[in-house]
């Protein structure tokens, strides 16, 4: 009987365990995680804090008892894998409640250790009113602080996905919010002209944004910025990025790639053919360029879990690379993206042209319609679609999903005008914005 050990019981790890059991009813599967909760929807944590999701337990997808009873999978929480003994095919595990240690053997080992929020070394960052949001317990700490202390103002450092979602949710609670961001434009995975639309939406909703600056000092009731300004605030959420948890892999001598993740092949295997790496800590490759890429998002983690499980159970499916398709909501605007941005295209020195269409999400004469802007980058010689972004009031996800599918299927920018997409006045127009991109690029 094959024995598989999984390190990490959130997203990728829990999914890998479930996939393994689905394809092999007899396999011995053990999952270790150092936290006290497993398989929670991390993407829902800002909305629990903002009380849009009223029951915090609703984002808990499973518990060890359910995994044991329904799937015969042994999940051990508050257990940390301290060392991988590759030659012996064993791991050294510490019970964090008792301090005791033991060894466990494996035929295959899946690393899904996730990542941790980056906390800069600045004066005052260790205080109790300074938070990060990376785990279920982080979410509980922020939510509890707001409920008990009744703050009136919060400052967020970093204007990525979590930072912007937290800004909206704190505002939903009635708090005043400042965002501090080191770059000149927020949400750097968007082209700057589209990020400005989100910037304006945040300001329209009363969010104060400070770009080209960072927090240098955190006091009891204020923060000092590198541009000389001081902001009065009750608490701070540091949301400046994620560092993959690769220490276990590094100590085992596994290769770490240029993106900081654990290097993997098309089957999610590391240097050691018995060890796989998935999720936020794994380095994969870009669908467009083939270059190393790491995408710390839920969809790639679940896909990687499937690929690792398929390979372990003898039905290998090679991955084709990552596009980084993603979306977020910022008050009344949605923003979605897939593939390469202008910045990435310039950095790689690729030949590219851009076509942009601004129009309605659906028929303009229908009462319920919103404006959206769709932008697509493509290679003018090969006509290959390199990337796409969309910002608007509705229908943004549909357009980017269509284009992500087109890229994956090898369609050209010219093929977009030929796509027969759904149309009725409440949903689209006879020439959908995706079609319009194809018509405008056609030459």
Secondary structure, DSSP 8 states (H G I E B T S, - for coil): --EEEEE--SHHHHHHHHHHHHH-SS-EEEEEESSS--SB-GGGHHHHHTTSS--GGGGB---HHHHHHHH--EEEETEEEEEEETTTTEEEEEETTT--EEEEE-SEEEE---EEE-----BTTTSTTEE--SSHHHHHHHHHHHHHH--SEEEEE--SHHHHHHHHHHHHTT-EEEEE-SSSSSSTTS-HHHHHHHHHHHHHTT-EEE-S--EEEE-SSEEEETTS-EEE-SEEEE-S-EEE--HHHHHTT--B-TTSSEE--TTSB-SSTTEEE-GGGEEEEBTTT--EE---SHHHHHHHHHHHHHHHTT-------B---EEEEETTEEEEEEE--HHHHHHHT---EEEEEEEESS-TTSSS--EEEEEEEE-TTT-BEEEEEEEESSSHHHHHHHHHHHHHTT-BGGGGGG------TTT--SS-HHHHHHHHH--
